[in-house]
């Protein structure tokens, strides 16, 4: 066999064996095969998620100072655009008049609409709205108010099972009276609030 034929045979063997060798190396390293891209597509949002978060909350009427807030939310996807949500929100604010703590407990249910199709962009922007209950414990608190939370936010699946995001909510309140009993109803300070929360959770 001539030297040229030996060289040609070695080149052909290398060309045939290299993809198999690369596949084996990638397989052992847990990477995709060599003929597939190493960077995956953005993970698709899951059909069900549970999230917890924290942030800040404030009163639009100046009832209390800015205070800490915490939240738990459950989301169930109907399709790529629509989802239903259930949420718990708590907060603690120092009243401006009595310097005592005003603690809020709120439960609400609503719907969410994704502004862009799922898994198309690094972030999933959305709008949300609903209806719920809020009670305020503390001096001059109100045990029952009706709230209509509306919000905007963005989130994403950080991995196939870990979800992160942030949301801004405005929560107008109705039947709310946070002043002393002797104050006329029309002069009572209201319970309208806003909140900014960051969240992390799991998708299933």
C-alpha positions, 0 to 999 in steps of 0.5 A: 500500500502506498504512502498516499493510500495510507494517509487517505485511509487515516483521514477517512477513519478520523472523519468517520470516528470523530463524531462518535468520539465527540458524542461519547465525550458529550454523553459522559459530560452530560452535554447534548450530542455534538451535532446539537446546540449546547445552549437550550431554548428558554424553558417553557412556563409550567402549568402550575406554580407556587411562589413566595416573595417579599417586598414593600407596601405603602398606603396611598392615603398616608395612613402609615409609613412604608413597610415590609410585605410578604406574599404567597401565590398559586398560579394555574395556566389555562393556556400560553396566554391566560392563567388563574391565580390565588394569593395571600398578602401580608404587611406591617406598617407604622401608623402616622397618627398613633405610631402603632403597627397596622397589620394587613392580611389579604386573600384574593383570586384573579386572572393573569394575561401574558403579553407575549407568547410563552417561552419567546423572550427572556422575561414573560411580561403580564398584567393581572387583576382580581377581587379579594378581602383585606383585614387590618389589625391594630388600633383603628383597624378594619376587620373587613374591606373589599379590594380589587388588586390590579398589577403588572409584572414579569417572570421567567423559568430560571430552570425547568422547575424554578420560577423567579419574577417581580410584580407591582400591584395597586389595590384600591379598597372599598368599605374601608374605615381606618380612623377612630370611631368618632370620626365621620365616615366621609373623613375616615382614612382609606386603605388603598395600597400599592406594593412591589414584590419579588418572588421565587418558587417552583413550577410543576 
